[in-house]
Amino acid sequence: MPAVQKPLGNLLLGALPPADSERLLAHLEYVPMTLGQVVYESGALLDHVYFPATCIVSLLYVMADGASAEVAIVGKEGIVGLALVMGGDTTPSRALVQSAGFSYRLPSGVLKAEFNQVGALHVLLLRYTQALLTQMAQTAVCNRHHTVDQQLCRWLLLSLDRLESSEISMTQELIANMLGVRREGVNLAAGKLQASGIIQYRHGVISVLNRKRLEERVCECYSVVKKEQARLLPFAVG
């Protein structure tokens, strides 16, 4: 694919000073990301990193028996493949495209070289790491202490924050796999939201009709994650 003229859509890339951005332009590719695409498998070498622009990537921890649960989601505010700059060339999680769209792809060697210059990208990635760790920790707490209804509201709001649309293409079975809960629990929770006029679900598409009421139902975990992101990455909060 041709080199990118100017990175648009990803907020981390957009926050770079012009000189830093220019160094990356010749190496960036704008690539399609299809729903359900496995970007990385657990333990695989990371040849590239991805800066989502219009897609969302789910980070999943996969058990030995094949069961999985989502530990974080990454969209236009972040990067997929952060392990590269944290001292490892592999990651223990699977990266799966949750919402189709496009992403910027960058060779791992280029990212490492830029990170090691200890410039603007270095600072941004460290701040993003802290925000991502907060999201992971809060997800663990939420899955342990809050109801499926609250978990679903949190998942919907985090997804909406990373999309330009109020529609999310996702089956209830896939949501159950993301949350690590039974499909029946998701069906019941989604049914309550639909009966209250907050969402509409049909043909694998969830339309959020009333975000304000969705925010009233969500647990504290959503606001904790959003406030920490606003503190660390103020440019990434709409």
Buried (B, 14 or more C-beta within 10 A) or exposed (E): EEEBEEBEBBBBBBBBEEEBBEBBEEBBBBBEBEBEBEBBEBEBEBEBBBBBBBBBBBBBBBEEEEEBBBBBBBBBBBBBBBBBBEEEEEBEBBBBBBBBBBBBBBBBEBBEEBBEEEBBBBEBBEBBBBBBEBBBBBBEBBBEEBEBBBBBBBBBBBBBBBBEEEBBBBBBEBBBBBBBBEBEBBBBBBEBBBEEEBBEBEEEEBEBBBBEBBEEBBBEBBBBBBEBBEEBBEEBBE
